[in-house]
């Protein structure tokens, strides 16, 4: 059928409609083909590898070579308290009628205990009374001790020296009257107990009713102290005057060794006599007593374990790096890797003292301020 026949049979409008349909189908097929082609192209482009940017070398940790003092310390465990306990003995004949309680602080002029309701008083000094101090007495250090204590207690009128005078006798009588004692002007050795300073009662070993002559109590210093037990081979660590570092109740504090004394078997190592000491083949030990430089920093803490660090070796003004900067060299010894901008170079070093994670180093071309690589 020709075009004329189509037009004659269906009319011009029908012919135009059929042509539009054919063009629409043809266009759809063409776009479909182009779409498939485009999808293939995009898929291939997406599958091509992308060139990665070159990565920078990872950063390294460094430390500076510094010049400082280095100290090697040995840590030992000590105890915070009031120092070593000592035994106090009385010599007064009679029956004990009164005793102090644990924790009581006794100072010069205070009654330590009572015998037959008569007080035995504390004097402070460096030696015990060893004879009666009274008229017709020859001169001696015990006279000075009595006069020093009387003067400190407010009884004077004499010159403090080793000579007993009428003024000394009168002062003794005044002191005795203040205690409601018979004013004899004579002090007997059993009338007083002498210690080197104020004391704190630790434990009471006697009881009322016991004889007045014998062990009474144990006592300590009134100051909080740290004590450390040292074996005989290490007693040099605790030389008096040695400074130490301590960790007390989580606080870092300084201290000074005040005393180093043999540790006796019964804990009695001072005033009041006695004291057995270690016997047999038991290794001898020493107790280092350490004062706390800033006792106020202790707060209310008066007991507990303490880490005490004694200095065993020191180096002054040496070059120091962290131990992590050392590299073992194939030929032996150690080296450090120096960082200078983008460059690195290896320097051989000699090592010295190791302490607190640092090490003393020396070597050619090594100087203060250099940066060295350290391990993480």
C-alpha positions in Angstrom: 0.0 0.0 0.0 1.4 3.4 -0.9 1.2 6.7 0.8 -1.8 7.8 -1.2 -3.7 4.6 -0.3 -2.8 5.2 3.4 -4.0 8.7 3.4 -7.1 7.7 1.5 -7.9 4.8 3.8 -7.0 6.4 7.2 -6.7 10.0 6.7 -3.8 12.5 7.2 -4.0 12.5 11.0 -3.7 8.8 11.3 -0.6 8.7 9.1 1.1 11.4 11.2 0.4 9.5 14.4 1.9 6.3 13.1 5.1 8.1 12.0 5.5 9.7 15.4 5.3 6.2 17.0 8.0 4.8 14.7 10.4 7.7 15.6 9.8 7.3 19.3 10.6 3.6 19.2 13.7 4.3 17.1 14.9 7.0 19.5 14.3 4.8 22.6 16.4 2.0 21.1 19.2 4.4 20.2 19.2 5.9 23.7 19.3 2.5 25.2 22.3 1.6 23.1 24.1 4.8 24.0 23.2 4.3 27.7 24.8 0.8 27.6 27.9 2.2 26.0 28.1 5.0 28.5 27.8 2.6 31.4 30.6 0.4 30.0 32.8 3.5 29.6 32.1 4.7 33.2 32.6 1.2 34.6 36.0 0.9 32.9 37.1 4.3 34.1 36.1 3.5 37.6 38.0 0.2 37.5 41.3 2.0 36.5 43.8 2.2 39.5 44.3 5.7 41.0 47.9 6.7 41.6 48.6 7.0 45.4 50.5 10.1 46.7 53.9 9.2 48.2 53.7 8.8 52.0 56.1 10.8 54.3 58.2 8.7 56.7 56.5 8.2 60.1 57.6 10.8 62.7 60.0 9.7 65.4 60.0 10.5 69.1 63.1 12.5 70.2 64.6 13.7 73.4 67.2 16.4 74.1 70.7 15.7 75.4 70.8 17.6 78.7 73.6 18.4 81.2 72.5 17.7 84.7 73.3 15.8 87.9 72.4 12.1 88.1 71.9 10.1 91.3 71.5 6.3 91.8 69.2 5.5 94.7 68.4 2.3 96.6 64.9 2.0 97.9 64.2 0.4 101.3 61.0 0.1 103.3 60.8 2.1 106.6 58.2 2.8 109.1 56.7 6.2 110.2 56.2 6.5 113.9 57.9 8.1 116.8 61.2 6.3 116.6 62.6 3.3 118.4 61.1 2.3 121.7 63.2 2.5 124.8 62.7 1.0 128.2 62.3 3.4 131.2 63.2 2.0 134.6 62.5 3.4 138.0 64.7 3.1 141.1 62.4 4.5 143.9 61.8 2.1 146.7 58.2 1.6 147.6 54.9 0.8 145.8 53.8 2.2 142.5 50.6 4.2 143.1 50.2 6.0 139.7 51.4 5.6 136.1 50.9 7.5 132.9 48.9 6.1 130.0 50.1 5.3 126.5 50.4 8.3 124.3 51.2 10.6 127.3 53.9 13.2 126.5 56.3 13.8 129.4 58.4 16.9 129.5 60.8 18.4 132.0 59.3 18.8 135.5 56.4 16.4 134.9 55.8 13.4 137.2 56.7 10.2 135.4 55.0 8.0 138.0 54.3 8.0 141.7 55.7 5.7 144.5 53.9 5.8 147.8 52.0 8.8 146.5 55.2 10.7 145.9 56.0 11.9 142.4 59.2 10.9 140.6 60.0 13.8 138.2 61.5 14.0 134.7 64.7 15.9 134.2 66.3 16.5 130.9 70.0 16.0 130.3 72.8 13.9 129.0 73.6 11.7 132.0 71.6 10.1 134.9 72.1 11.2 138.5 74.6 8.9 140.1 74.9 10.3 143.6 73.0 12.6 146.0 73.1 16.2 145.0 73.2 18.4 148.1 75.3 20.3 150.6 79.0 19.4 151.1 79.0 17.8 147.6 82.1 18.0 145.5 81.8 19.7 142.2 80.7 17.7 139.2 78.6 17.5 136.0 75.6 16.2 138.0 75.5 19.6 139.8 75.3 21.4 136.5 72.5 19.1 135.3 70.4 19.8 138.5 71.0 23.6 138.2 70.1 23.6 134.5 66.8 21.8 135.2 65.9 24.0 138.1 66.7 27.2 136.1 64.5 25.9 133.2 61.7 25.2 135.7 61.8 28.8 137.0 64.0 28.3 140.2 67.0 30.5 140.1 69.3 32.7 142.2 72.5 30.8 141.3 75.0 30.6 138.5 74.6 27.5 136.4 77.9 25.7 136.7 79.4 22.5 138.2 79.6 24.0 141.7 77.0 23.4 144.5 76.3 26.5 146.5 73.9 27.7 149.2 71.9 29.3 146.3 71.7 25.8 144.7 70.4 24.3 148.0 67.8 27.0 148.4 66.5 26.5 144.8 66.2 22.7 145.5 64.2 23.4 148.6 61.9 25.8 146.7 61.4 23.1 144.0 60.6 20.4 146.5 58.0 22.7 148.3 56.3 23.3 144.9 55.8 19.5 144.7 54.6 19.3 148.3 57.7 17.3 149.2 59.9 17.6 152.3 62.3 20.5 151.6 65.6 18.8 152.4 67.8 20.6 149.9 69.0 17.2 148.6 68.0 15.4 145.4 68.5 11.6 145.5 69.1 9.7 142.2 65.8 7.8 142.6 63.9 11.1 142.9 64.2 11.9 139.2 64.5 10.1 135.9 66.7 11.7 133.3 66.1 11.5 129.5 67.7 13.4 126.7 64.5 15.2 125.7 60.7 15.1 126.1 59.3 11.6 125.6 56.0 10.0 124.5 54.8 6.9 126.4 54.4 4.0 124.0 53.4 1.1 126.3 53.1 0.7 130.1 54.6 -2.5 131.4 54.2 -1.9 135.1 50.9 -1.7 137.1 49.9 0.1 140.3 50.9 -2.1 143.2 54.2 -3.2 141.6 57.5 -2.4 143.2 58.7 1.2 142.3 62.1 -0.2 141.3 62.0 -1.9 137.9 60.7 -1.6 134.4 58.0 1.0 134.1 57.2 1.7 130.5 58.6 2.0 127.0 58.9 5.4 125.4 59.7 7.1 122.1 60.5 10.6 120.8 57.7 13.1 120.7 58.6 13.9 117.1 57.4 11.8 114.2 60.3 10.0 112.6 61.0 7.3 110.0 63.1 4.3 111.0 64.8 1.9 108.6 66.5 -1.4 109.5 69.9 -1.9 107.7 72.0 -5.0 107.5 75.5 -4.6 108.8 76.9 -4.7 105.2 74.8 -1.7 104.3 75.0 0.4 107.3 77.1 3.0 105.4 73.8 4.0 103.7 72.6 5.4 107.0 75.4 7.7 108.1 74.1 10.5 110.3 73.7 13.7 108.2 72.8 11.7 105.0 69.8 13.2 103.1 67.2 10.9 101.7 64.1 11.1 99.6 60.9 9.5 100.9 57.3 8.7 99.8 55.1 9.0 102.8 51.3 8.7 102.5 51.6 9.4 98.7 53.6 12.6 99.4 57.2 13.1 98.3 59.2 14.4 101.3 62.9 14.9 102.2 64.6 13.7 105.3 67.9 13.5 107.1 69.4 10.6 109.0 69.7 11.7 112.6 71.0 8.6 114.2 72.4 5.1 113.3 72.4 2.7 116.2 72.7 -1.1 116.6 69.3 -2.8 116.8 69.2 -4.6 120.1 67.4 -7.8 120.7 64.9 -6.4 123.1 64.4 -3.0 121.5 66.2 -1.2 124.3 69.0 0.9 122.9 69.2 3.9 125.1 68.3 5.7 128.3 67.4 3.7 131.3 70.2 1.1 130.9 69.7 -2.6 130.0 69.8 -3.9 126.4 70.9 -7.3 125.4 72.1 -6.9 121.8 72.1 -9.6 119.1 73.7 -12.9 120.2 74.9 -16.1 118.6 75.4 -16.1 114.8 72.5 -13.8 114.1 73.5 -11.1 111.6 73.8 -7.7 113.3 71.5 -5.0 112.1 71.3 -1.3 112.5 68.4 1.1 112.8 68.6 4.4 110.9 66.4 7.1 112.5 65.4 9.8 109.9 63.9 13.2 110.7 61.3 14.6 108.2 62.3 18.0 106.9 58.7 19.2 106.6 56.9 17.5 109.4 53.8 19.8 108.8 53.3 18.1 105.4 52.6 14.8 107.2 49.3 16.2 108.5 47.7 13.9 111.0 49.6 10.8 109.7 51.7 9.3 112.5 52.2 5.7 111.3 52.5 3.6 108.1 55.0 2.2 105.6 57.4 4.5 104.0 59.6 4.2 100.9 63.0 5.5 101.7 65.5 6.2 98.8 69.2 6.3 99.8 71.6 7.8 97.3 74.4 5.3 96.5 76.2 7.1 93.7 76.1 10.5 92.0 77.4 12.2 88.9 77.6 16.0 88.7 77.1 18.0 85.5 77.1 15.1 83.0 75.4 14.6 79.7 72.3 12.5 80.1 69.8 10.9 77.7 66.9 8.5 78.3 67.9 4.8 78.4 65.5 4.4 75.4 67.9 6.4 73.2 70.7 3.8 73.4 71.2 1.5 70.4 73.4 -1.6 70.5 76.1 -1.4 67.9 77.1 -4.5 65.8 80.7 -3.9 66.7 79.9 -3.7 70.4 79.0 -0.9 72.7 76.3 1.7 72.3 75.3 4.6 70.1 72.6 7.2 69.7 70.8 8.3 66.6 71.1 12.1 66.3 68.3 14.0 64.4 69.5 17.2 62.6 66.6 18.6 60.6 65.7 15.9 58.0 69.0 14.1 58.5 69.9 11.4 61.0 73.3 10.1 61.9 74.6 7.5 64.3 77.1 8.5 67.1 79.0 6.0 69.2 78.8 6.8 73.0 80.3 5.6 76.2 77.8 5.0 79.0 78.2 5.8 82.6 75.7 5.8 85.5 72.2 4.5 84.9 69.5 6.0 87.2 65.8 6.8 87.1 65.4 5.8 83.5 68.3 7.9 82.3 71.9 7.2 81.5 75.1 9.2 81.6 76.7 9.4 78.1 79.8 10.8 76.5 81.4 10.7 73.1 83.0 12.6 70.2 80.7 15.3 68.7 78.0 14.7 71.3 76.9 17.9 72.9 74.2 19.4 75.0 71.0 20.3 73.2 71.2 17.7 70.5 68.0 15.7 69.6 68.2 11.9 69.8 65.7 9.3 68.7 64.1 7.4 71.5 61.9 4.3 71.5 58.3 4.7 72.4 
